[in-house]
Amino acid sequence: MDTRIYVMTHKPIEPIDNEIYIPLHVGRAGKEDLGYLGDNTGNSISEKNNSYCELTGLYWLWKNVHCDIVGICHYRRFFIKDEQILEKDYIEQILQHYDIIVPNSICMEEGNIERHYETKHHKEYMLLCEKIITEKYPEYANAFQVAIQCNLLSTRNLLITHKKIFDEYCTWLFDILFEVEKQIDFSKYDASHSRVMAFLSEWLFRVWLLQHSYVIREENVKMIEPKDFLNDMKGMQLKYQLVKTILRPLIQLYETNRHRLDSMPSLAEEFEPKDTVDGKIPVWVCWWQGEENTPDIVKVCINNIRKNIPSDKCVFRLITLENCLDYVTFTDTIIRKFQEGKITLTHLSDILRAELLYRYGGMWIDATYYVAQPMQEIFLEPDSFYTLKYPYSIWKSDISQGRWSCNLLKAPRRNLFVRFLMESFWYYWEVNDSLVDYFLIDYVAAVAYDIFPQVHDMIEQCPQNDSAVFELQKNLNRKFSAETYQEWLKKTSFFKLNWRMETAEKTITQEPTFWGYLKETDLYISV
């Protein structure tokens, strides 16, 4: 599929390491050549850039470009997901189910668009738009009134959509703006207010969206320059090399014993498990403060983990600060550095999962996973290894690159992978007083993946999961759709949620949200 995202710019920018992102020099007419495509060729309004801003680029794309999917971003404003620009595969996947990608709406502090425009701009131009729409597009009159009374706005003329829809929008938009332009004296305004056409188009876009029945997807937009994305990638690579260097003595010990790793003694062998887990497969969940202190999202998640593991084959164990030392030891150094505040509770849970899985085996699952269906048979095999993995990276600078998910791991007792995680943490904190990265566990996992063929093969043999794992979180506050939910369930039984997210049980029209549905159907099992 021919997908192109045009980066509107009026100055040189850092190269973007992604072929679908194409710099477009807007307002190119009469300006120095930056070496990019210019909006002054073919059918163009480049000379109007002072008042139309990035719209001269939109016009040029409308009249001169032919592709399947077209998108607009700015040289320092990009659609992002997990701190990286949207990738081609992700965009095309989204637009299989949605018609248009737009920025997350912002809320007008003045109360609604009409009052915002009165405060920041010139209301006469809004009224002029209303007059022109009433005359030329009377079917849009109601959408116009709803839009100006709304307090939400999609800013900066950013969008990604199918070219056919893009062309339809531009046909409508420029027909209105050219009529407005005929009745404006630009000479009486300063540079800021002379950009009136660009300002008008922001809320006219909302009018157009309200009039149509397109399915809209909102994505985050961040003010960030291309060089910052590159810095993230370079930083990831440097951190990986640093972690590997720190762990070099431990790695050398493993390499020396490469042919007898299964029998190589570990300090952990001195530990005798205090919980026999009844001879079943343990499912480990941690909430340090105890279940009575869990947020509602975590409470619902824990309840559904319990409900969806077979009690005849598995046992559920919730680990807290109060009971953790009944199950693991931690080294004296780790305990001391935790007490000194050098090790966070979040990282302590990384150390915990490695020790639990090495000593007991079983499955570790973060307390923010919503398990929607009974667990698959793969989790019921004592000697199996499993982790969630994806065909592409969840975010570009993630060292795992979608190959594993340390927040959901199933491993047999004394597994090489979890042993290396455990002993790496022990060694790391003997020689360091701070975290190299919040996701240190993934950097250590990456080292294990690269140096141990057994670990590499074990992870590679895990089946790939669908990114539907994250759909519930993204739609938690949207109107519940049983059909959509069932489609997700065909792809996954696990949904990763975020307990810090603000949730609503009802939409503004008092219909249940996805969160409202989950909470209503949850039984709140007492413990």
PyMOL commands that set and color helices and strands:
alter all, ss='L'
color gray80, all
select helices_A, chain A and resi 46-52+55-64+88-94+113-120+123-136+138-149+163-181+186-188+193-211+226-246+248-256+258-260+267-270+277-279+291-293+296-307+324-326+332-339+345-360+377-380+416-431+440-451+453-460+467-474+482-489+514-521
alter helices_A, ss='H'
color red, helices_A
select strands_A, chain A and resi 3-9+21-25+37-38+69-74+77-81+84-85+100-103+106-107+152-153+159-162+216-223+281-286+314-319+362-365+369-371+386-387+408-411+494-496
alter strands_A, ss='S'
color yellow, strands_A
deselect
rebuild
show_as cartoon
